[in-house]
């Protein structure tokens, strides 16, 4: 016993020394990666102030795989075609050959930016329908699925085995029995509650279903931080859906502690469905190693529409944080107003400064946030940004008639953005996201009208009341903000 005690007493300083050497090496590696300085400092603080726990946290969430390209997509045929089309459109736009309306002349930089950073093709022949909640979204989705003749493609962050989840599963099984090809991608973390029997029932019916970036040891540490947050449905290459609504009952009935769930989704018909299809097929190749590029996936559109839009995808497989750059440019271009609804607000310094500069330049900047949140730490971190926004004349509203999960931005009655991306570090840098940037006055005004209805269900935060928060609350928010770049 005495010998064992002596050995442990000798081992303790050796283990301690080894741990601190490891931490120093990790810190050195982080610095050499030339990450965002804010994120670098945050990781260093976590490693130093949270011994052992901080190191484990870094192993799981701190590895930077963007440069390694989780998905090597440049060799795929659909991506090569998109790149060629984007280059052609950039040239035509700069030469004045590409049609742009008079109201869009001072917004051309945004279109060019999205072409250059994301190969986001401009399409004009589109019809867009705004779906304002889960009930409208699921009704429209189910109708489209039931009318499918050739194939159904679904890609979702959250797919829950509950009322609506089982209803959609049963409809998909029925369509598969009719000879419709069904392909499904679900995120392995977002849909972690799905059990094998749920998948087996679909697979037995001929449905192909894959998890995105399986979280299993030992690969757990390199993949848990990079999630597929997209919500995509494509039917026969003619109808597409994207937005903030996942497949779960909460989007219909809310949650007892939060109330009704307020969200926004889009139904798109027309040429932009091809862009949405390219995103799905790229992700399908990643999960299945099957490259699909038949003409049936890109049919000629019979839709007659006049809505100009660009579908933008970003994630660890992107050369640039395309969605974040588009948001920044849209805010910087604003002359009248910027309206934003988001469930989480933890932005980087660039977007934060763009918002403050716009507001201080007499642009009407309004942001709707939820009064209550489904995530404690992100809620605290979000609140830490409010004081400086109020100081810059940004109007902040707390939605208190349920939980607002919409990811919407409207600028100057002409630009609007709807998709899966939150206004936070994770959506900007880590998650696989998809957005529709829409250049159409009618759509912008409809979203603006909905935004004003949401304001009626919210209350304005005043700086006089905000500064009266209890000191302990301010301390919690400040500490949450320290790790906000890591969330």
Backbone torsions as a table, in degrees:
resi	resn	phi	psi	omega
1	UNK	NA	-45.0	179.3
2	UNK	-62.8	-36.9	179.6
3	UNK	-64.9	-41.2	179.3
4	UNK	-65.1	-42.1	179.4
5	UNK	-61.9	-42.1	179.8
6	UNK	-64.2	-39.2	-179.7
7	UNK	-65.3	-43.4	-179.4
8	UNK	-65.5	-37.9	178.9
9	UNK	-65.7	-31.6	177.5
10	UNK	-76.4	-36.3	-176.8
11	UNK	-68.9	-35.1	-174.8
12	UNK	-55.8	-53.6	179.2
13	UNK	-65.2	-30.7	178.3
14	UNK	-66.0	-46.5	178.4
15	UNK	-62.0	-42.1	179.9
16	UNK	-61.4	-44.8	179.7
17	UNK	-63.4	-44.3	179.5
18	UNK	-60.4	-41.8	-179.4
19	UNK	-61.4	-47.4	-177.3
20	UNK	-67.7	-33.8	175.5
21	UNK	-64.6	-42.3	178.3
22	UNK	-60.4	-44.3	179.8
23	UNK	-61.7	-42.3	179.3
24	UNK	-62.5	-40.5	178.7
25	UNK	-64.1	-44.4	-179.9
26	UNK	-62.1	-45.2	178.7
27	UNK	-60.3	-42.3	179.7
28	UNK	-62.4	-41.8	179.1
29	UNK	-63.9	-43.0	179.1
30	UNK	-59.3	-43.9	-179.2
31	UNK	-64.4	-41.9	-178.7
32	UNK	-67.1	-23.4	179.9
33	UNK	-73.2	-8.5	178.9
34	UNK	54.2	46.6	177.3
35	UNK	-73.8	176.0	170.9
36	UNK	-54.1	127.2	-177.8
37	UNK	-54.3	-36.0	179.8
38	UNK	-62.8	-43.3	179.4
39	UNK	-69.1	-37.5	178.9
40	UNK	-60.9	-48.3	179.7
41	UNK	-62.4	-40.1	179.8
42	UNK	-61.2	-43.3	179.3
43	UNK	-67.4	-39.6	178.3
44	UNK	-61.6	-43.4	178.6
45	UNK	-61.8	-43.1	179.6
46	UNK	-62.5	-43.7	-178.7
47	UNK	-66.3	-37.3	-176.7
48	UNK	-80.3	-41.6	-173.3
49	UNK	-86.4	-18.2	-179.8
50	UNK	-123.0	75.1	-179.4
51	UNK	-53.2	142.5	-179.7
52	UNK	66.0	-58.5	-179.4
53	UNK	-60.5	-44.2	179.4
54	UNK	-61.8	-38.8	179.9
55	UNK	-66.7	-44.0	178.4
56	UNK	-62.6	-42.3	179.1
57	UNK	-60.1	-40.4	179.3
58	UNK	-66.9	-42.1	-179.8
59	UNK	-59.0	-40.1	-178.2
60	UNK	-78.2	-40.3	-168.4
61	UNK	-120.1	-6.8	-169.6
62	UNK	-99.0	-6.9	-176.4
63	UNK	-75.3	137.0	-176.4
64	UNK	-100.4	105.0	-177.2
65	UNK	-102.7	1.9	-178.3
66	UNK	-58.0	-45.4	-177.3
67	UNK	-67.7	-26.5	-179.0
68	UNK	-81.5	-11.4	179.1
69	UNK	58.3	90.5	178.9
70	UNK	-54.5	-40.0	177.2
71	UNK	-115.5	116.4	176.1
72	UNK	-85.1	91.3	-169.6
73	UNK	-101.0	-9.1	-172.8
74	UNK	-66.0	-22.0	179.5
75	UNK	-84.2	-8.2	-178.7
76	UNK	-74.0	142.6	-175.0
77	UNK	-64.1	-40.4	-179.3
78	UNK	-66.2	-32.0	178.2
79	UNK	-73.4	-35.9	177.1
80	UNK	-64.3	-40.9	179.4
81	UNK	-66.1	-42.2	178.6
82	UNK	-60.4	-42.8	179.9
83	UNK	-61.6	-42.9	179.2
84	UNK	-65.5	-42.3	179.4
85	UNK	-65.8	-39.1	179.6
86	UNK	-64.5	-43.5	178.4
87	UNK	-60.5	-41.8	179.5
88	UNK	-64.5	-41.8	-179.0
89	UNK	-69.6	-34.6	176.2
90	UNK	-60.5	-44.0	179.3
91	UNK	-63.9	-46.5	-179.1
92	UNK	-65.1	-35.8	179.2
93	UNK	-66.2	-43.9	-179.5
94	UNK	-69.9	-28.9	179.4
95	UNK	-86.7	-3.8	179.6
96	UNK	80.6	10.2	-178.6
97	UNK	-82.2	-28.7	-177.5
98	UNK	-81.7	131.1	-175.9
99	UNK	-65.5	125.9	173.2
100	UNK	-137.4	130.9	-177.2
101	UNK	-67.7	162.5	-179.5
102	UNK	-58.0	-40.5	-177.7
103	UNK	-69.8	-14.8	-177.9
104	UNK	-99.1	-0.6	-174.2
105	UNK	-57.2	-40.5	-178.7
106	UNK	-86.1	5.4	177.6
107	UNK	-112.1	9.2	-176.0
108	UNK	-60.8	-29.3	-178.4
109	UNK	-61.8	-35.4	-179.6
110	UNK	-66.3	-44.0	179.4
111	UNK	-61.3	-46.5	178.9
112	UNK	-62.2	-42.7	179.7
113	UNK	-57.3	-48.3	-176.9
114	UNK	-69.8	-28.6	172.6
115	UNK	-67.5	-43.5	-175.9
116	UNK	-74.8	-39.3	-173.6
117	UNK	-91.6	-17.4	-174.6
118	UNK	-137.2	3.5	-173.8
119	UNK	53.0	39.6	-176.8
120	UNK	-86.0	99.0	-174.4
121	UNK	-64.3	138.5	173.9
122	UNK	-81.3	130.3	173.2
123	UNK	-129.8	145.3	-176.2
124	UNK	-113.7	-32.0	-176.8
125	UNK	-80.2	75.1	-177.7
126	UNK	-137.1	147.8	171.4
127	UNK	-118.3	125.4	-175.5
128	UNK	-120.0	131.0	175.5
129	UNK	-117.3	129.0	179.7
130	UNK	-89.9	126.9	179.1
131	UNK	-108.9	118.3	-165.3
132	UNK	-92.8	-5.2	177.8
133	UNK	-161.0	179.4	-177.8
134	UNK	-63.9	-37.9	-178.3
135	UNK	-61.9	-49.1	178.4
136	UNK	-63.2	-40.3	-177.2
137	UNK	-64.8	-51.1	-177.2
138	UNK	-67.2	-36.4	178.1
139	UNK	-61.4	-44.2	-179.4
140	UNK	-69.8	-41.0	178.9
141	UNK	-62.5	-47.4	-177.8
142	UNK	-63.1	-39.6	177.4
143	UNK	-60.6	-44.2	179.4
144	UNK	-65.3	-42.2	-179.9
145	UNK	-62.6	-43.0	-178.0
146	UNK	-65.9	-23.7	-179.7
147	UNK	-91.7	-0.3	-178.1
148	UNK	-60.7	138.4	179.7
149	UNK	-113.2	-31.1	-173.9
150	UNK	-117.9	-53.1	-177.0
151	UNK	-156.9	159.3	177.8
152	UNK	-133.2	126.0	178.2
153	UNK	-116.4	122.4	177.0
154	UNK	-122.5	139.3	175.8
155	UNK	-142.6	113.5	-172.8
156	UNK	-137.5	143.0	174.5
157	UNK	-70.9	-49.1	-179.8
158	UNK	-119.1	124.8	173.0
159	UNK	-132.8	111.0	-173.5
160	UNK	-106.0	141.8	176.7
161	UNK	-83.4	73.2	178.9
162	UNK	-129.8	-156.4	-176.5
163	UNK	-57.7	-57.4	-177.6
164	UNK	-71.7	-34.3	178.4
165	UNK	-62.1	-45.1	179.3
166	UNK	-70.4	-33.2	178.1
167	UNK	-64.2	-46.1	179.4
168	UNK	-67.0	-39.5	177.4
169	UNK	-58.8	-44.8	-179.0
170	UNK	-64.2	-38.4	178.9
171	UNK	-67.4	-40.1	178.6
172	UNK	-64.0	-40.6	177.5
173	UNK	-63.1	-41.2	178.5
174	UNK	-62.4	-44.2	-180.0
175	UNK	-65.9	-37.0	177.8
176	UNK	-63.2	-38.0	179.1
177	UNK	-67.5	-19.9	177.9
178	UNK	-88.1	-0.4	178.6
179	UNK	98.5	3.9	176.7
180	UNK	-79.0	131.4	179.5
181	UNK	-80.1	125.6	-178.6
182	UNK	-118.0	125.5	177.0
183	UNK	-123.1	133.6	-175.3
184	UNK	-131.9	136.7	170.4
185	UNK	-124.4	127.7	174.0
186	UNK	-125.7	144.7	177.8
187	UNK	-70.3	135.9	-173.5
188	UNK	-71.1	-24.4	177.3
189	UNK	-90.0	-48.6	-179.3
190	UNK	-60.8	-33.0	-178.4
191	UNK	-111.2	34.8	-173.6
192	UNK	-64.9	-20.4	-177.6
193	UNK	-78.0	-13.9	179.3
194	UNK	-66.0	131.4	-178.0
195	UNK	-100.4	163.9	-177.7
196	UNK	-55.2	-41.0	179.8
197	UNK	-58.5	-33.3	179.4
198	UNK	-62.6	-46.2	179.0
199	UNK	-70.9	-39.5	-176.2
200	UNK	-61.8	-39.9	179.7
201	UNK	-61.0	-39.9	178.5
202	UNK	-71.7	-43.9	-179.2
203	UNK	-62.9	-36.7	177.5
204	UNK	-63.6	-24.0	179.7
205	UNK	-89.3	1.0	178.8
206	UNK	95.6	6.5	178.4
207	UNK	-81.6	135.8	175.1
208	UNK	-95.3	123.0	-178.6
209	UNK	-134.2	133.7	-179.2
210	UNK	-133.3	143.0	170.5
211	UNK	-82.7	147.3	179.5
212	UNK	-95.5	125.4	-179.6
213	UNK	49.4	75.0	179.2
214	UNK	-53.5	136.0	178.4
215	UNK	-100.9	94.7	179.4
216	UNK	-139.4	144.1	173.4
217	UNK	-67.9	143.9	1.8
218	UNK	-89.3	-1.3	-177.5
219	UNK	-76.9	-7.0	-179.3
220	UNK	-49.9	-44.6	-171.3
221	UNK	-67.1	-25.6	-176.5
222	UNK	-97.2	-5.5	-172.8
223	UNK	-122.4	-19.7	-173.7
224	UNK	-65.3	-24.0	-175.7
225	UNK	-86.4	-8.1	-175.7
226	UNK	-119.4	98.9	-171.7
227	UNK	-111.3	149.5	176.3
228	UNK	-88.0	100.5	-174.4
229	UNK	-94.4	6.6	-176.0
230	UNK	-72.8	151.5	173.4
231	UNK	-128.5	101.7	-173.7
232	UNK	-131.1	135.6	168.6
233	UNK	-134.3	130.2	177.6
234	UNK	-130.1	130.2	179.6
235	UNK	-119.9	116.6	175.8
236	UNK	56.8	19.5	179.1
237	UNK	70.4	8.9	-175.4
238	UNK	-114.2	-28.2	-178.5
239	UNK	-126.4	134.6	179.4
240	UNK	-133.2	150.9	176.9
241	UNK	-129.6	142.4	170.5
242	UNK	-156.7	161.0	179.6
243	UNK	153.4	-144.1	-174.0
244	UNK	-105.6	-6.6	-173.1
245	UNK	-86.2	118.9	171.2
246	UNK	-88.0	174.7	179.0
247	UNK	-93.1	94.1	-178.5
248	UNK	-164.1	150.5	-177.9
249	UNK	-62.0	-26.5	-177.3
250	UNK	-59.2	-27.8	-179.3
251	UNK	-76.1	-12.0	175.3
252	UNK	-100.6	-42.5	-170.1
253	UNK	-116.4	-4.7	-178.3
254	UNK	73.9	-160.9	176.8
255	UNK	-134.5	146.2	-176.2
256	UNK	-54.2	-41.3	-176.0
257	UNK	-80.1	-13.8	-176.7
258	UNK	-117.3	-25.5	-177.6
259	UNK	91.2	-164.2	-178.4
260	UNK	-59.9	150.2	-177.7
261	UNK	-99.4	116.8	-179.9
262	UNK	-101.5	121.3	-177.0
263	UNK	-144.1	171.3	-180.0
264	UNK	-135.5	134.9	-179.6
265	UNK	-136.2	164.2	179.5
266	UNK	-126.5	142.5	166.4
267	UNK	-110.7	126.5	-177.3
268	UNK	-122.1	132.7	171.4
269	UNK	-124.2	136.6	179.5
270	UNK	129.3	-162.5	-171.9
271	UNK	-65.3	-28.2	-177.5
272	UNK	-69.4	-14.7	175.8
273	UNK	-62.7	-29.6	177.2
274	UNK	-62.6	-39.4	178.3
275	UNK	-65.1	-41.5	177.5
276	UNK	-64.2	-39.1	177.9
277	UNK	-62.7	-41.3	179.7
278	UNK	-60.7	-37.9	178.3
279	UNK	-65.0	-46.8	179.8
280	UNK	-61.9	-45.9	-176.1
281	UNK	-65.5	-32.3	175.3
282	UNK	-65.4	-45.2	178.5
283	UNK	-67.6	-33.3	178.2
284	UNK	-65.2	-40.7	177.5
285	UNK	-61.3	-38.9	-179.1
286	UNK	-64.5	-42.5	-176.1
287	UNK	-83.6	-26.3	-173.1
288	UNK	-116.5	-13.2	-173.7
289	UNK	60.8	26.5	177.4
290	UNK	-113.9	116.1	178.7
291	UNK	-91.1	118.6	-179.6
292	UNK	-107.9	125.0	-178.4
293	UNK	-148.4	29.3	-179.9
294	UNK	-75.7	157.6	-179.2
295	UNK	-61.1	-25.6	-178.6
296	UNK	-62.4	-22.7	179.7
297	UNK	-83.0	-12.5	-179.8
298	UNK	-132.8	62.2	-176.6
299	UNK	-70.5	156.1	175.1
300	UNK	-66.3	131.4	-176.5
301	UNK	-83.5	134.6	174.4
302	UNK	-98.2	2.4	-178.8
303	UNK	-68.7	135.7	174.5
304	UNK	-108.6	107.4	-179.7
305	UNK	-144.8	172.9	-179.8
306	UNK	-135.5	21.8	-178.6
307	UNK	-91.0	118.6	178.2
308	UNK	-86.0	131.9	177.1
309	UNK	-155.6	163.4	174.7
310	UNK	-128.3	128.8	173.4
311	UNK	-89.3	124.0	-174.9
312	UNK	-118.0	126.4	175.0
313	UNK	-113.6	141.8	173.6
314	UNK	-146.3	159.6	-178.7
315	UNK	166.6	-170.8	179.8
316	UNK	-62.7	-11.6	177.5
317	UNK	-93.4	3.1	-176.9
318	UNK	-97.7	147.0	174.7
319	UNK	-70.2	-30.8	-176.9
320	UNK	-132.8	153.6	172.4
321	UNK	-76.5	76.0	-168.3
322	UNK	-58.2	-45.1	-177.6
323	UNK	-64.8	-45.1	179.3
324	UNK	-60.7	-42.6	179.8
325	UNK	-64.9	-37.6	176.9
326	UNK	-64.4	-42.3	177.2
327	UNK	-61.4	-45.9	179.8
328	UNK	-59.0	-47.7	-177.2
329	UNK	-66.0	-37.8	178.8
330	UNK	-64.1	-43.2	178.1
331	UNK	-64.1	-44.2	-178.4
332	UNK	-64.6	-25.9	-178.1
333	UNK	-85.4	-9.8	-172.4
334	UNK	-63.1	137.8	176.2
335	UNK	-116.4	-27.9	-177.0
336	UNK	-112.7	-56.2	-176.2
337	UNK	-155.8	159.4	170.9
338	UNK	-134.5	117.4	177.9
339	UNK	-113.6	128.6	-177.3
340	UNK	-131.8	134.9	168.8
341	UNK	-122.3	129.0	-178.3
342	UNK	-155.6	142.6	178.2
343	UNK	-76.5	-23.8	-178.2
344	UNK	-134.7	137.9	-177.9
345	UNK	-133.2	94.7	178.2
346	UNK	-140.1	75.2	-169.7
347	UNK	-91.1	161.4	176.4
348	UNK	-78.9	174.1	-173.5
349	UNK	-63.1	-34.9	-178.5
350	UNK	-63.5	-51.9	-179.5
351	UNK	-67.1	-38.4	178.3
352	UNK	-59.8	-46.4	-179.7
353	UNK	-67.4	-37.1	178.1
354	UNK	-61.5	-42.6	178.6
355	UNK	-64.8	-45.5	-179.1
356	UNK	-66.7	-40.9	179.4
357	UNK	-64.1	-40.4	178.8
358	UNK	-63.2	-47.1	-178.5
359	UNK	-63.7	-41.1	-179.7
360	UNK	-74.1	-13.2	175.2
361	UNK	-95.7	20.7	176.9
362	UNK	70.7	20.9	168.5
363	UNK	-84.9	135.6	-179.2
364	UNK	-77.4	100.2	-178.3
365	UNK	-104.9	120.5	179.7
366	UNK	-129.7	137.8	-179.6
367	UNK	-131.0	127.5	175.2
368	UNK	-101.6	125.3	177.8
369	UNK	-122.9	156.4	177.4
370	UNK	-74.4	140.1	174.4
371	UNK	-68.1	-39.0	176.1
372	UNK	-115.5	154.0	-177.0
373	UNK	-133.0	160.3	176.3
374	UNK	-88.4	2.7	179.8
375	UNK	-138.8	115.1	-174.1
376	UNK	-63.4	-49.2	-173.3
377	UNK	-69.8	-39.4	178.8
378	UNK	-70.8	-31.6	177.1
379	UNK	-64.2	-44.9	178.1
380	UNK	-63.3	-43.3	-179.3
381	UNK	-64.5	-41.9	177.6
382	UNK	-56.4	-44.3	-177.3
383	UNK	-66.8	-21.9	-179.6
384	UNK	-69.9	-17.4	-179.4
385	UNK	-89.9	-10.3	-169.1
386	UNK	-69.0	-42.8	-175.8
387	UNK	-57.8	-47.1	-177.6
388	UNK	-69.5	-28.3	175.0
389	UNK	-68.5	-42.2	177.8
390	UNK	-63.9	-39.5	178.3
391	UNK	-61.2	-27.9	-178.0
392	UNK	-93.6	9.8	178.4
393	UNK	76.3	16.6	171.9
394	UNK	-75.7	133.8	178.3
395	UNK	-89.8	122.4	-179.7
396	UNK	-110.9	130.6	178.1
397	UNK	-119.5	140.4	173.4
398	UNK	-102.6	118.7	176.9
399	UNK	-75.5	120.3	-174.0
400	UNK	-124.3	22.7	176.1
401	UNK	-114.6	47.5	-175.2
402	UNK	117.7	-154.3	-177.9
403	UNK	-117.1	119.7	178.3
404	UNK	-88.5	118.6	-177.8
405	UNK	-114.3	3.9	-179.8
406	UNK	-62.0	143.5	174.5
407	UNK	-120.7	84.6	-170.1
408	UNK	-130.2	143.4	170.9
409	UNK	-140.4	135.3	176.4
410	UNK	-127.6	135.7	-178.3
411	UNK	-132.5	121.2	167.5
412	UNK	55.7	34.3	176.8
413	UNK	59.9	17.9	-177.6
414	UNK	-138.0	-34.8	-179.9
415	UNK	-109.1	134.2	172.3
416	UNK	-140.3	156.3	-176.8
417	UNK	-137.0	126.9	176.3
418	UNK	-137.0	135.7	179.0
419	UNK	178.4	-150.0	-174.0
420	UNK	-100.2	-10.0	-170.4
421	UNK	-84.3	126.9	171.7
422	UNK	-81.4	167.5	175.5
423	UNK	-89.2	70.4	-179.5
424	UNK	-152.5	168.2	-178.0
425	UNK	-56.6	-42.3	-175.1
426	UNK	-62.2	-47.8	179.9
427	UNK	-66.8	-35.7	-177.9
428	UNK	-72.3	-32.8	-168.4
429	UNK	-122.4	-30.3	-170.8
430	UNK	-109.2	-40.8	-173.2
431	UNK	-80.3	153.9	167.2
432	UNK	-82.5	117.4	-174.4
433	UNK	-127.5	164.2	174.9
434	UNK	-145.0	137.4	-178.5
435	UNK	-136.0	152.0	168.8
436	UNK	-107.3	116.8	171.1
437	UNK	-94.5	115.2	-171.5
438	UNK	-109.7	131.1	-179.5
439	UNK	-114.9	80.2	-174.5
440	UNK	-156.7	127.5	-176.0
441	UNK	-66.4	-41.2	-178.0
442	UNK	-61.7	-44.5	178.8
443	UNK	-66.6	-42.9	179.7
444	UNK	-60.1	-42.4	-178.8
445	UNK	-69.1	-34.7	177.1
446	UNK	-67.5	-43.0	176.8
447	UNK	-66.4	-35.7	177.3
448	UNK	-63.2	-41.0	177.7
449	UNK	-63.1	-42.8	176.8
450	UNK	-63.3	-39.8	179.4
451	UNK	-59.3	-42.7	-179.4
452	UNK	-68.5	-31.4	173.4
453	UNK	-65.7	-38.9	177.4
454	UNK	-65.0	-34.7	177.4
455	UNK	-63.6	-35.1	177.6
456	UNK	-63.3	-25.9	178.4
457	UNK	-97.9	20.6	-178.4
458	UNK	-133.3	173.6	172.8
459	UNK	-132.5	147.2	-176.2
460	UNK	-78.2	134.0	176.6
461	UNK	-87.7	128.5	176.8
462	UNK	-106.2	148.1	-178.0
463	UNK	-66.2	-30.0	179.8
464	UNK	-62.5	-41.5	179.0
465	UNK	-79.7	-33.5	-175.7
466	UNK	-65.1	-37.4	-178.0
467	UNK	-72.3	-11.5	-178.7
468	UNK	-86.3	3.4	177.9
469	UNK	-58.6	148.0	179.3
470	UNK	-58.8	142.8	-179.7
471	UNK	-53.9	-38.2	-178.6
472	UNK	-63.9	-33.4	178.0
473	UNK	-66.6	-42.1	179.1
474	UNK	-63.6	-38.3	179.5
475	UNK	-65.2	-44.2	178.7
476	UNK	-59.6	-43.7	-179.2
477	UNK	-64.4	-39.7	-179.0
478	UNK	-66.6	-40.9	178.4
479	UNK	-69.2	-36.4	177.4
480	UNK	-63.4	-37.3	-179.1
481	UNK	-65.5	-32.8	-179.9
482	UNK	-56.7	-35.8	-178.0
483	UNK	-102.4	6.5	-178.4
484	UNK	-58.5	-34.7	177.5
485	UNK	-66.8	-14.5	-176.4
486	UNK	-99.3	-9.7	-174.1
487	UNK	-76.9	NA	NA
